Amino acid sequence: MADVGESAQNGYAERVIRTIKEEEVYLNEYADLSDAEQQIGRFINDVYLTKRIHSALGYLTPAEFEAAWQKQKRACTQTSGKIRKS
């Protein structure tokens, strides 16, 4: 959902939905809604976030990108702490 007046934000959500449809939903049949929820959830967690690279993230997976961001954040926090103590 985009902020009011920020229609460009919808593009990100639309792209995620398109990927899920093309790479999971259209390629599978589901027994029922519960099965669909389980399989789509598996796809998001096991494929989209951990195996599928994203050009917008420098060709990293979202999991790799977040791990690098967390590492950088910890390094900045440690550096900030050292500067304050000096």
N, C-alpha and C positions, 0 to 999 in steps of 0.2 A: 504494500500500500504506500502510495506516495503522499508526501505532505501536500497540503492544499497549494495549488499553483506550481507544483514541481513535477510536472508530468514526465520529465526525463528520468526520474527515479524508477518509474515502472519498468523500464527496459531491463533492469537487473533481474527483477522477479519474473518477468516474462521469459527471459533466457533460461532461468533455472527450470521453470515449468516445461518449457520446450524440450530441454535436455532429458528430463525425467520421462516425458511422454515418448520421445524418440528412442531412448536407450533402454527403457524398462517397460512402460505400459503397452506400447504398440507391439512389442515382441513377445508378450506373455498373455496367457489366459489365466484368470483367477476364478477360484471356486465360488467365492463370495466376497463380501465387503471386508470381512476380517482377514481373509487371505490376501486381498489386495493391499490392505494397510500394512500387513506384515512384510510382504515382498517389496513394496515400495520403500518402506522404512529400511529394510536390509540394503536395498540398492543405494539409498542416500548415505547410509553409514559405512557400508563396505566398499562401495565403488566411487560414488560422487565425491565424498570427502577424503578418501584415502588413496585412491588409485588414479583418478582422472585429473590430469594436469589442466591448469587454467591459464590462458595467455594473460589475462588481466592480473594474475598473481605472479608474473615472471616465470611462467611455466612450472610452477610448483603445484602440488595438490593443496587444497585448503588446510589439511592437517599439517603439512610441512610449513606452509606460510604462517599458520598460527604459532607453531612451535618456534620458528625463527623470530616472530614478533615478541613472543613471551621471553625468549632469551635476550633479545635486545632491550626489552622493558626492564628485565632484572639487572642487566648491565648498567643501564642508565640510573636505576634506583641505587645500585651500589656505588656508582661514581658520584651521584648527588650526595649520598651519605658521607663519602670520604671528603668531599669538598666542604661540607658543613662542619666537619670535625676539625679541619685544618685551621 
